[in-house]
Amino acid sequence: MDKKALKILDRYIIRKFLGTFFFSLALIISIAIIFDISEKMDDFLERKAPFSAILFDYYLNFIPYFANLFSPLFVFISVIFFTARLAANTEIVAILGSGVSFRRLLRPYFIAATVLALLSFYFNGWVIPHSNKVKLEFENTYIKNPVRFEDRNIHRQIAPGNFIYLESYNNMENTGFRFSLEKIENGKRTMFLNSERIQWDSTSQKWRITNYYIRHINGMKETVQSGQQLDTTLSMHPSNFRRRINIIDAMDTPALNKFIAEEEMEGSANVSAYLVEKYRRVSIPVATFILTLIGVSLSSKKVRGGIGVQLGFGIALSFTYILFMQVSNTFAINNIMPPFIAVWLPNIVFSIIAIGLLRNAPK
């Protein structure tokens, strides 16, 4: 096959790949929106959400979030669907019979996969977080109930060497109970504050500490200070106790990296969940190449039963990938598995599957 014919073939495959992908994605998004409207209609009516907010703040930003969430699935389905049709019409046999190698046949697939992977990476890291910010604000106003902070025995590092403890915190009243603060310098405690209660004063933008005593330690010397009330600034804010775990969905990649560094310093229990989101933003685009290779290798043979058998097997395999990804992410969030390994394990396993299928692909 000459170079001109190869270029025509490349454009044909790229057009089929991208066209099938975007068409199937648009179809499933339309269905998802219909189901979502039926599910949330009562909330919209009960909380009197404006129609313009529903349309532009929620559903306009719902589309990119949902599209990116299921993009690996539809990359896989799209490749299998149109490649199986080529195989069923013996077009794959004709292409390979004309002297084109299977590896050369993969080139237009990977060009299209690169386009989708770059789009996914950019949308994951920058576009979707900004759209999610508007979407989450809408959900918090018209759908979800106010956040209630229910953690107890809270230990955090609010600044280098500054550690706090709270027995409990009421985020509806911005009040903490059994509060203590200690400062550590060079491995030694230099100050310790203990109090019955701490409350945020929104007027002065300070914390009001009630019934306190403070120990200042300087080597072998120690001084004690006590009082009924103390207004002070601390490196924490009431908003720290009102965060939903999905707040990271509204952060672009640079902001997420900064947020994770702050949470690691504070010793937050949710760091694993944040790291999962960070690594996922890279692993999903990479999965585009892996699933493309599996899809082509799997569907390039003409089999008995036609396209339906290959499409059914492909859908089952793609759902296995998504299930595997969700389970491994859950293991990471629950600190059963390191986040980096948990996020990348599905890609590693399915890369091995892809290599095995590639060896058995028609040559």
C-alpha positions in Angstrom: 0.0 0.0 0.0 1.5 3.4 -1.0 1.9 6.4 1.3 -1.1 8.2 -0.1 -3.3 5.3 0.6 -1.9 4.9 4.1 -2.6 8.6 4.8 -6.2 8.1 3.6 -6.5 5.0 5.8 -5.0 6.9 8.8 -7.5 9.8 8.4 -10.4 7.3 8.0 -9.5 5.4 11.3 -8.9 8.6 13.2 -12.2 10.1 12.0 -14.1 6.9 12.9 -12.4 6.6 16.3 -13.1 10.2 17.4 -16.5 10.3 15.8 -17.7 7.2 17.5 -16.2 8.3 20.8 -17.9 11.7 20.9 -21.2 10.4 19.5 -21.5 7.6 22.1 -20.4 10.0 24.9 -23.0 12.6 23.9 -25.6 9.9 23.9 -24.9 8.6 27.4 -24.6 12.2 28.7 -28.0 13.0 27.4 -29.4 9.9 29.2 -27.5 10.7 32.4 -28.9 14.2 32.4 -32.5 12.9 32.1 -32.0 10.5 35.0 -30.3 13.2 37.1 -33.2 15.6 36.5 -35.8 13.0 37.6 -33.7 12.2 40.7 -33.1 15.8 41.8 -36.3 17.5 40.7 -37.8 17.4 44.2 -34.7 19.2 45.6 -34.9 21.8 42.9 -38.5 22.5 43.7 -38.2 22.3 47.4 -35.3 24.7 47.6 -36.6 26.9 44.8 -33.5 26.7 42.6 -33.7 29.2 39.8 -34.0 27.7 36.3 -30.9 29.7 35.1 -28.8 28.3 37.9 -30.0 24.8 37.2 -29.2 25.1 33.6 -25.9 27.1 33.6 -24.4 26.5 37.0 -25.3 22.9 37.4 -25.9 21.0 34.1 -23.5 23.0 32.0 -20.8 22.0 34.5 -22.2 18.5 35.0 -21.4 17.6 31.4 -17.6 17.9 31.4 -17.4 16.2 34.8 -19.5 13.2 33.7 -17.8 13.0 30.3 -14.4 12.8 31.9 -15.5 10.3 34.5 -16.5 7.7 31.9 -14.1 8.6 29.1 -12.0 5.4 29.5 -15.1 3.3 29.2 -16.2 5.0 25.9 -12.6 5.0 24.5 -12.7 1.3 24.9 -16.2 0.8 23.5 -15.6 3.1 20.6 -12.5 1.3 19.5 -14.1 -2.1 19.8 -17.3 -1.0 18.0 -15.8 0.4 14.8 -12.8 -2.0 14.7 -15.1 -5.0 15.0 -17.1 -3.7 12.1 -14.0 -3.4 10.0 -13.1 -6.9 10.9 -16.6 -8.2 10.2 -16.4 -6.7 6.7 -12.9 -8.3 6.2 -11.4 -4.8 5.8 -8.7 -5.6 8.5 -7.7 -8.7 6.5 -7.5 -6.7 3.3 -5.4 -4.0 5.0 -2.9 -6.5 6.5 -2.9 -8.5 3.2 -1.8 -5.4 1.3 1.5 -5.4 3.3 0.6 -3.1 6.2 1.8 -4.5 9.5 -0.4 -4.6 12.5 1.9 -2.2 14.3 1.6 0.3 11.4 -2.2 -0.2 11.6 -2.0 0.9 15.3 -0.5 4.3 14.4 -3.8 6.2 13.6 -5.4 4.6 16.7 -2.7 6.0 18.9 -2.8 9.4 17.2 -6.5 9.6 18.1 -5.8 8.2 21.6 -3.1 10.9 22.1 -5.7 13.6 21.2 -8.1 12.2 23.8 -5.4 11.7 26.4 -4.2 15.2 26.1 -7.7 16.5 26.3 -8.4 14.3 29.4 -5.2 15.5 31.1 -6.0 19.2 30.5 -9.6 18.8 31.5 -8.7 16.8 34.6 -6.1 19.2 35.8 -7.6 22.6 34.9 -11.0 22.8 33.1 -13.1 20.4 35.2 -11.9 21.7 38.6 -13.1 25.2 37.7 -16.4 23.9 36.4 -16.7 21.7 39.5 -16.3 24.8 41.7 -19.5 26.3 40.3 -21.3 22.9 40.3 -20.4 22.2 44.0 -21.5 25.6 45.1 -24.9 24.9 43.5 -25.1 21.4 45.1 -24.2 22.8 48.6 -26.9 25.5 48.2 -29.8 23.6 46.6 -29.2 19.9 47.0 -26.9 18.8 49.9 -27.5 19.5 53.6 -25.1 21.7 55.5 -21.8 20.0 56.4 -21.7 18.8 60.0 -18.2 18.3 61.4 -18.4 15.1 63.5 -14.8 14.2 64.1 -13.6 13.8 67.7 -10.2 14.0 69.3 -8.8 16.2 66.5 -5.0 16.4 66.3 -3.5 18.8 63.8 -0.3 20.7 63.0 -1.5 24.2 62.1 2.0 25.6 61.5 5.5 24.2 61.7 6.0 23.2 65.3 2.5 24.3 66.3 0.1 21.5 67.3 -3.5 21.7 68.4 -5.9 19.3 70.0 -9.7 19.5 70.1 -12.0 17.0 71.8 -14.8 18.1 69.5 -15.8 20.9 67.3 -19.3 22.3 66.5 -19.0 23.9 63.0 -22.6 25.3 63.2 -21.5 27.5 66.1 -17.8 27.7 65.2 -16.9 26.5 68.7 -14.4 23.9 69.9 -14.2 22.2 73.2 -11.2 21.0 75.3 -8.8 23.0 73.2 -5.0 22.8 73.7 -2.1 24.3 71.8 1.6 23.4 72.1 4.7 24.8 70.4 7.7 22.6 69.8 11.2 23.9 69.0 14.2 21.7 68.4 12.2 18.8 69.7 11.4 20.5 73.0 8.1 21.9 74.2 8.4 25.7 74.7 4.7 26.6 75.3 1.6 24.7 76.2 -1.9 26.2 76.3 -5.0 24.4 77.7 -8.6 25.8 77.8 -12.2 24.7 78.1 -13.4 26.3 74.9 -12.4 28.2 71.8 -14.8 30.2 69.6 -14.5 32.1 66.4 -15.3 35.8 66.6 -16.4 36.8 63.1 -16.3 40.5 63.9 -12.6 40.7 65.0 -11.6 37.7 62.9 -9.9 36.2 65.9 -10.3 33.1 68.1 -11.7 33.7 71.7 -10.2 31.3 74.2 -12.1 30.8 77.5 -10.8 29.6 80.9 -7.3 29.0 79.9 -3.9 28.6 81.4 -0.5 28.8 79.6 2.8 27.3 80.5 5.9 29.0 79.0 9.0 26.7 79.2 12.5 28.1 78.9 15.0 25.4 79.8 14.6 24.7 83.5 12.5 27.8 84.0 8.7 27.8 83.7 6.1 30.5 84.0 2.3 30.0 84.2 -0.3 32.4 82.9 -4.1 32.0 83.3 -7.3 34.0 82.6 -10.9 33.9 81.7 -10.7 35.1 78.1 -8.0 35.6 75.5 -8.5 36.8 71.9 -5.8 35.6 69.6 -5.0 34.7 65.9 -4.2 31.2 65.0 -3.1 29.5 61.7 -6.5 28.0 61.3 -10.0 29.1 60.2 -13.6 27.8 60.7 -13.7 26.8 57.0 -11.1 24.1 57.9 -13.9 22.4 59.8 -16.5 22.7 57.1 -14.8 21.0 54.2 -16.4 18.1 52.3 -14.0 15.5 51.0 -14.9 16.5 47.4 -13.6 20.0 47.8 -10.5 18.8 45.9 -12.7 18.3 42.8 -12.8 22.1 42.6 -9.0 22.5 42.7 -6.8 22.7 39.7 -3.6 20.7 39.8 -1.3 23.4 41.2 -3.8 24.3 43.9 -4.3 20.6 44.7 -0.6 20.1 45.2 -0.4 23.1 47.5 -3.4 21.8 49.4 -2.0 18.4 49.9 1.3 19.8 51.2 -0.7 21.8 53.8 -2.9 18.8 54.8 0.3 16.6 55.2 1.7 19.3 57.5 -1.5 19.3 59.5 -1.5 15.5 59.7 -5.0 15.3 58.1 -6.5 11.8 58.0 -7.8 12.5 54.4 -4.4 12.9 52.7 -4.7 9.5 51.1 -7.9 10.5 49.4 -6.3 13.7 48.2 -3.3 11.8 46.8 -5.6 9.4 45.0 -7.2 12.3 43.2 -3.8 13.7 42.3 -2.5 10.5 40.8 -5.8 9.7 39.1 -5.5 12.9 37.0 -2.5 11.4 35.3 -3.4 7.7 35.3 -6.7 8.2 33.5 -5.2 9.8 30.4 -2.5 7.1 30.3 -5.3 4.5 30.5 -6.5 5.8 27.2 -3.5 4.2 25.4 -3.8 1.0 27.3 -7.5 0.5 26.6 -7.0 1.5 22.9 -4.4 -1.2 22.5 -6.6 -3.8 24.2 -9.6 -2.7 22.1 -7.8 -3.0 18.8 -6.1 -6.3 19.6 -9.4 -7.8 20.9 -11.7 -6.7 18.0 -9.4 -6.9 15.0 -10.2 -10.6 14.4 -13.4 -11.7 12.7 -15.2 -14.0 15.1 -18.4 -16.1 15.1 -21.3 -14.2 16.5 -20.3 -10.9 14.9 -19.8 -7.6 16.5 -22.2 -8.3 19.4 -19.9 -10.9 21.0 -16.8 -8.6 20.8 -18.7 -5.6 22.0 -20.2 -7.6 24.9 -16.8 -8.9 25.9 -15.3 -5.4 25.5 -18.0 -3.8 27.7 -17.5 -6.5 30.4 -13.7 -6.0 30.3 -14.1 -2.2 30.5 -16.4 -2.4 33.5 -13.9 -4.8 35.1 -11.3 -2.1 34.7 -13.6 0.6 36.3 -14.5 -1.8 39.1 -10.8 -2.7 39.7 -10.0 1.1 39.7 -12.7 1.8 42.3 -11.7 -1.0 44.6 -8.0 -0.2 44.6 -8.8 3.5 45.2 -10.9 2.5 48.2 -8.0 0.5 49.5 -5.8 3.6 49.2 -8.4 5.9 50.9 -8.6 3.4 53.8 -4.8 3.2 54.1 -4.7 -0.4 53.1 -2.5 0.3 50.1 -0.2 3.2 49.2 -2.1 5.7 47.0 0.4 5.7 44.1 0.4 1.9 43.8 -3.4 1.7 44.2 -4.1 4.3 41.4 -1.6 2.8 39.0 -2.2 -0.9 39.7 -5.2 -1.2 37.3 -3.1 0.3 34.5 -0.2 -2.1 35.2 -2.5 -5.1 35.2 -4.3 -4.1 32.1 -1.0 -3.2 30.4 0.0 -6.9 30.9 -3.3 -7.9 29.4 -2.8 -5.6 26.4 0.7 -7.0 25.7 -0.8 -10.6 25.8 -3.6 -9.6 23.4 -1.2 -7.8 21.1 0.9 -11.0 20.7 -2.2 -12.9 19.6 -3.5 -10.1 17.3 -3.6 -10.9 13.5 -0.4 -10.1 11.8 
